[in-house]
Amino acid sequence: MAIGTFFDLAPQEDITEGPYARLAERRQIGASSLFKWAKARLLPPGTVSTSKRVLSELGRKWADLVFPPRCPLTDKAVWQHGTVSAEEWGRLQLLAPPWCQACGLPFAYENRAQPLCGACAAPHRYEDNLTGRGRLDQVRSAIAYDDTVAPAILRLKYADRFDGVDAFARLMVLAGESLLTEGALLVPVPLHRGRLLKRRYNQASVLADGVAGRSGVPVDHQLLKRARATAPQRGGSRSARARNVQGAFVVAEGAALKGKSIVLVDDVLTTGATLVACAKALRKGGAERVSALALARVVKPHDPALYEMDQR
């Protein structure tokens, strides 16, 4: 066994016997301090950290043998956890510029003279806009919601399948680069406690943790609450969805939001009614800036089949 591994695993009580005990007595220091002192002087710089990396890598390799890495979209074997098979990667509709600088709606071609979509650029903002006064400042999504990604998102949402979270988080960090800045705070769209008890977890919180791990931006799971249960949003019109979630969210009591830059995290963006309702609650609580980052976006919300995803 390498010396670094030994010092990492050896119980500290062992060094209080024999010559180390006398040394500890002369130096009048405790066992814990002596352990640190001995390790710092007997081990070459970097030995301990190198040993830890080796053990971590061996553990990962062993875990891969027990639970082989699989593509979150097809469930086929891949070379590393958090990766997508080459075949499915080519089928993903990644959302990237050119897009509306405000709501992130993808454009067919770049128009530098008009960086906003028609809705965001309108002199009089539409009532159901994603962005604008009292709503969201910016919206970004990683991929278009379609038949390629729908099964994986449904498995994450309802079947406890978290093996795709790392791959999803990578895509979300890439798409949300302009939002994930210093001082930002990730806040997942909350579930009502009744639905949370039924599902046992919130998929938005799982994604937020993945994004936080990849970006270094902190996450707060308790800042925003769903004050009342709402009917599933499935199949509703844009205005019906907005009415359904109106006033459904509140900021946790005692939360210090003044001057904060919040990034809401959700799995799928359909009409954005839920995200706008969250943004209004956060702004009422004092947040200075509220943006949103979603894993997938329904680019053509007029397609009824695509509404089946949103069951909040």
Buried (B, 14 or more C-beta within 10 A) or exposed (E): EBBBBEBBEEEEEEBBEEEBEEBBEEEEBEBEEBBEBBBEEEBEEEBBEBBEEEBEEEEEEEEEEEEEBBBBBBBEEBEEBBBBBEEBEEBBBEBEEEBBBBBBBBEEEEEEEEBBBEBBEEEEBEEBBBBBEEBBBBBBBBBBBBEBBBBBBBBBBEEEBBBBBBBBBBBBBBBBEEBBBEEBBBBBBBBBEEBBEEEEEBBBBBBBBBBBBBBEBEBBBEBBBBEEEBEEBEEBEBEEBBEBBEEBBBBEEEBEBEEBBBBBBBBBBBBBBBBBBBBBBBBEBEBEBBBBBBBBBBBEBEEEEBBEBBBB
